[in-house]
Amino acid sequence: MSKISVASVSQGAMKEGFLTKCGGGIKTWHKRWFVLKGDYLYYFKSPKDDDVTGTIPILEWSHCQEETNQKRKFCFSISSSKRTYYIVADSAEIMRGWIEAINKVIERKKPGAAPKPATVPYVAQPTAVRSDPIAPATPNPTTTDSYLPVPVKPPSNQQYPSPAQAKTPAPLSGSNPRAQLQAAKNAIPFLQDDDSKVLEFWQIWFDSIAPREDLAASNTGMGIDFTVSTSANMQKLTWRTGGPQNIFIQRMVDFFWNVGAPESEIDRLNDVGALINPFKIGSWIDMSAKGGMDGGWFFPVEISLKLAIEAADPGDAVRRVAEWADKHQVDKVYSIGRDMGAAPPRQTEFRVRLPGSDFDFQLQAGLDAFEMFGFPPFPDEAMRTLRSQNKEGLTLSIITSSEGFVRLGLLTPKPSTDTVLRLCAIAKADNDELAAFEGNLGTDGPAFAEYQFLKEGFGYGVYQEGFDIVFHYALGEELP
């Protein structure tokens, strides 16, 4: 990806000049060169800087106004969701000029305004990287609801409807993947409260998914994938969608800004995107009945493990992943993803296909990962159930952080009805509730069953730690 420099954004810019910006975590003031172009306010350390210091998205529900209660003169703010930027100009005239220019961008984005091309910091162009379908559906990094700030309702001109407005009778199952996703949401008891922050988070994410009509304009021939996974007791769910990079990236970045993802992690997304440059990208969210919420991105592409590790934070966990992979001659991942939480430790997920075409050979490689990474063995009944399935096509989900391993999961394809019943019994879950959920989804059973273990300390009081069973459902592909 070409770096975003002053020269690259100055041409055709609406406005540019020096302003003084208040820092984020450490409240210090720094003079920066600002450039307003498209949907972003870029800022640099100097007028000739070759690398952008940061960006401020100008969203439909953003507010830009003078701040008369600040100690500094000629101060104005740009607010969106829970993030507010304070900026100081050198004079009242300069301040008013910036406020007017930024508000013109906001007005242009409101419903009924003339359409305009979307612009995002991520400017990489697709290269010949093979993109795989999202299979299996990802089990995602598990973090607390304090990681991503709980989203607040946007003002009345919001792009996203409130949960009360969005709640409609469940569509007929199987009508299309998007409708199936809605039907699944309507089947979850803890997502039925209109005042639920978890429901609001789900709705904001759902409405950030690129619309189907954008697929034809993408000229890629690819569709939009939808998947959902649930723990056997239905206390934790993960929602996942992916599609062509050129129609997903703008909405993804806006979603992350809206729910309070840190600027550094949005920059990380751009950096990894430039390195891998995938045709297809996606976003995910997970949630629990206890109020857990998290979200992040993923690239469903087959790349070298060495390249994928660039997305992760260094540490002992990543080193041991490389050792295990070298031992079992695993040199590729088919999906790489990362959470966008507001506080460390960051979590990165690698998806790998276990080597060989024989079930026992693949299983041994997977069990060796559990041992090498310091996870306990499966419960006896779970191991007997796993061996009775005896189907090759096993995959491994590995989640690492700078503080060590977070979670490890072994996924087995297309579990039989008998296997599902046995796994529900192991998890002490009501299989009738799961059957009703599947009925709303319109599926004939899980695409994968996952035997997973979440390390102690990473449940944060809202997710179940230790051994668990998770079922993954592929809802299909929405085509142009």
N, C-alpha and C positions, 0 to 999 in steps of 0.2 A: 504494500500500500504506500502510495506517495504520502509524505508527511504533509500535514495541514500547516502551511506557512502563511505569513502575511500576504506574500505575493499571490498565493493561490486563491485567496478569498477576497482580496481587495478589489479585483476587477468586477464591476457591477454591484459593489456593496452599496447599501443605502446610506451608511454613515460610518465614520471611523474617527478615532482620536483618543487622547489620553484621558483616563478616568482613574479614580482610586477606589479599590475594591476591598471590602472586609473579608478576611479569611474565613474558612469554614470551622474546623475543629478548634484551631487556635485563633482567637479574635485579634488578629493584627491587620494593619492596613497596608496595602501595597499598590503602587502606581503601575498601571498596566495599559497597554495599547489595545483598544477595543475595536472590533469590526462587526457591524450588523449586516448580515447577509442571509437571505432566505429565512429559515425558521430558527436560526441560531445567532446568539451574540458570542462571538469568539473573543478570547483575550490572550494577549501575548506579553512577554516581558519587554519587548522593544518593537518599534515600527518595522524593523528588518529581521525579525525573528523567523527562523526556519521551522520551528516546531511550536504548535499551539500549547499554551499552558492549561487552558480549560475552555469549556463551552457552557453556555446557559441556554437551554431550550426555551423558545417562545411558544407556549402552548395556547390552545383555544381558550382555556380558562385561566390563563396567566393574568396578573394584575401588575401594572406599572404606575407608580404614583410618587409624588413628593412626600418625604418623611420630615414633618416639621417638629417631631418630638425627639429627634436625634441630637446629640451634642454637637455634631459637625454640621456646618452650613452647607447648603446646596446638595443635600443628601436625598436620594430617591431609592426606591426598592423595586425589585422584580420578584413576584411571589407566584408559586405554583404548588398546589397541595401543601405539604408541610415544609417546603424549602423556600426560604426567603433570602435573597441576595441584597446587600446594602452597598450602594455605590455613591461616591461623592464626585461632583464636578467642580471645576475651578471657578464657575460663576453661575448665577441664576439663569442667564441666557443659555449657557451650554447645557445646564441641567434640563431646562424646558425643551430644548431641541432633541435631546435623547429620549425624554419621556414621550414626546409626540411621535418620534420615529418608531419606537418600540410599540406604542399603542396602535399604530397603523398596521403593524404585522399582526397583532392580536385580532384587530377588527377583521382583517382579511381572512383569518382562519375560521371565523364564526360561520354557522350555517347560513346559507344563502349568499355568501360572499363568492366572488369569482374564483374558480379553482386555480391552483398553482402547482408546479412541480414540487414534490417532496425533496428535502435535502437532509442528509445526515452526515455526521462526522466520518462514518465508515465508508470509505470511497474505493475500496478494493473492487476490482473487476473479476468476474468468474474466470477460473482457469480450468483446465481439464482434470479436475479432481472427481473421482467416482463417488457418487452419492448413493447411499443405501437407503432403503425404506426404513422407517422407524420400527424395527423389530429386533428384539422384543421391546415392549414398552418399558421406559426407564423407571427404575426406582430411584428417587431423587435424594440429594443431600438433605439431611434431617437437622433442622435448626429451630431455635425458639422463635416465638412471635416477637420477641424484642429485637430480633435481627433486622427484619424489614419493619419500619414503623407502620403502625396500622393506618391504612389509607383513610383520609377524610373525604367527605362528600364534596365534589367540586361545586362551584357556584351554579346558578340556575341555567347558565348557557353551556353546561357541561356537554362533552361529547358522549360520555358514558351515562346511561340511565341509572337511576337509583334501583336498589333491589326491589322495592315495592313496585316500581314501574315495570321492571323487567320480568317480574314473576307472572308467568302465564301458564295455563294448563299444559301439562306435559304433552308434547307432540307424539304421534304414533311412533312406536319403536321401529327402527329400521328404515325410516323414511329417508334419512341422510345422516352422515356422521355428525354434523353440527346439531341436528335435532336429537340424535342419540345422546350427545353430551349433555344437552339441556335436560333430557329425560332422566339421565343418571343423577344429575344434581338434584332434581325434584324428588328423588327416591331416598335421599340422605336425611335422616331426622334432624341432625344438627345444622343443616342448611335450610331449614324452613322458617327460621325466625327473621322477620324483615329487618330487625334492628341489629342483626348479627354482623360484627365486623368481618368475620370469616366469609359470610355470604357476600358482603360488599367487595371484599378482596377478590373473590371468585368472579363476580360480575365485571369488575374493572378489567381483570385478565381476559375474560371471555370476549368482551367487546373490543379488546385490542387485537384480536386475531384478524388477519387480512381477510377482507370479504371475497367471496367466490368470484365476483365479477372482475377482480383484479388479476385472476389467473390468466385470462386470455391476453391481457396486456403484458404479462411477464415474458411471453414468447419463449418459455423454457420447456413446455410440454409436461411439466411436473404438476402434481396436485398438492393438496393440503392434507396432511395426515392428522388423525385424532386418536389418542389413546387415553385410557384411564386405568388406574390400578387402585386396589383397596386391600387393606389388611383383612384377614379372615373375619375378624370381629367388627369390621367396618368402622373402626375408630380413627383410622388415618387413610386419607386418599391423596392420590397424586394425579394431576391433570397435565396433559402434554400435547402440544401441537407443533407442527413444523411445515415449512413450505419454501418456495423459491426465495433466495436471499433478497432479490431486488424488490419484492413486495412485502417482505417481513421486517427488514431491518429498521425502517422508520418507525413502525408501530411498536416494535420491541423496545427501542431506545426510549420512546415516549412513555411506554408502560413503566419501565424501570425508573425513569425520572419521577413519574407520578407517584409511585409508591415509596420513594425515598431511598433508592439505591445510591450508594456513594459515588461521587464523580470518579474516584480512582478505579472502581470496578467497571464503570462504563468505559473508561480508558483501556482497562485490561481486555474487555470484550473486543474493542477495536484492534488492539495489538495482536491478540490471538487470531482474530478474523483475518488480519493482514497476513499472518504467518501461514494459516491453513487455507484461507480463501475458499470457503465451501460454496457449492451451488445451493445447498439447502441448509437452512438454519431453523431454530425453533426456540420456544420458551416453555417453561414449566412452572407450576406452582404445586405446593403440597400444603396440607392442613390436617388438623386433628380435632376431635370432639372437645378437647380441652383448650382449644383456642390457638393451637400452634399454626403458624403461617410462615412460609418461605417461598422464594421464587428464584429463578435463574434462567440461564440459556444453555443450549446444547447444539452441537454440530453433528448430524448423523452421517458422518463420512468415514470411509476406511482410509486411515493414515498410519504412518509408522508410530510405534509406541514412543520412540525417541522424540518425535515431533510433538506428540500429544502431551508428553511430560512437561513441555514448555508452558502449558496452561496451568500447571499445578505449582503450589508453593513448595520450595525445596525443604527437605527434611528426611528423617529416617524412614518414614513410610514410603516415599517415592523411591528411595534407594532400594528398599526391600522388594518393591514391585518390580524394579528392573532386574534384581537378582532372580526372583521367581520366573519372570518372563524368559530370561536367558537360560535357566535350567530346563524349561519346558518348550523352548524354541517358539515362544510367542512373540512375534515382532510387529503386530498390528493391533489397532483398536478399530472398532466400527462405530464408536460414538464417544465424544468427549464433551463434558459439560461442567458448569461451575455455578455455585450459588451467588446471588447478588446481595447478600445480607449487609446490614449497615455496620456490623462489627466483626472483627476476626474472632476465631480462626476461620479462614476461607476454606471451603470444601470443594474438591474437584472429583468428578466421577469419570472413571474409565470403564468402557464396556469392551470385553474381549470374548472372542469365540474360543472355546477350549480346543486344543489340538487333537488331531486324529479323527477317525471315522468310526471308532468303536466306543460304546457307552462306558465300559469299564476303564478304558484308557483315559477318556475325558474326565470321568468321575475322579480318578486318582489325581489328575492334575488339579482339579478344583479343590479336593480335600487337602492336598498339599499346600494350597494357598491359605486355607484356614489355619493350618499348623504354622506355616512360615510367618504369617502376619499376626500371630498371637491370639487367634480366636479359638474359643472352646469347640469341642466336637459336637455334632448334632445330637439331640436326644435320640435314644435308641429307637423309639417308634417312628420318628421322622426319618431316620436312616433306613429302616426296613421299608417304609413307604417309598422313599426315593429309589432304592434298589429295585423295588417291584415294578417301577415304571419302565426302566430299562429301555430308554429311547435316547439315541445319540442326538446331538444338536445342543449340548449344554453350553451355557454362556456364564460369564462371571461379571458381576458389577462390583467394582472396587471404588470406595470413596475414601480419599485421603485428606489430610490437613497438615498444617505446619506442626500441630501438636500430636500427630500420630494418625493411625487408622480410625475412621469414623464408623464405617459399616461395610460389611461384605455379604454378598448374596450370590447364591447359585441358582440359576434359572433353568427350569426344565420345560420343554415344549409340550403343548397340547395334553395336559393332564386329563385322564379319563374321569367320568363321573364318580366312579368308586374312589379314585385317588383324591378328588376334591372332598368327598365326604370324610375320608380318613384324615385329611389335613385339617378340616374344620374341627374334627374331634380332638386332634392334637392341640389345636389352638384354643380349645374350649369355646368355640364360636357356634352361633346358631346358623346352621346351613340353610334354614328356611329364609332367613333374611338375605343371605347371599343369593339364593335362587330368585327371590323377588327383585333384587337389584339387577341380576342378569336379564330378567324378563323386561325390565324397563330399558335396558341397553339394547335388547333385540339380538343378543348374541347366543351362540349355541355352546358357550362355555369359555373358560379362560384360554388365551393364547399361550400363557406361561404361568407356571407356579414357581414362586421364589422361596427358597429356604434362606432366610437372612438373619444376620446378627448385628445389632446396634450396640456399640461399645458403651460401657457405663460412663456417665457424665455428658453424653451427647444427646440425651433425651430432653434435657432442660425442663423436666417436670410436665411436658406436654406430649411427649412421644414415648412409646413403650420401649424400654431398653431390654437387651438380651435377645433371645431367640424369638422369631415370629415367622408367620406364613403370610405371603402377599400374593394376590392373584392379579394378573395383567390381562387387559382386554384391548384388542385392536379393533377400532371402530371403522376402519377402512379409510379410503382416500377420496377426498372431494376433488373432482376433476373439472377442468374448464368447461 
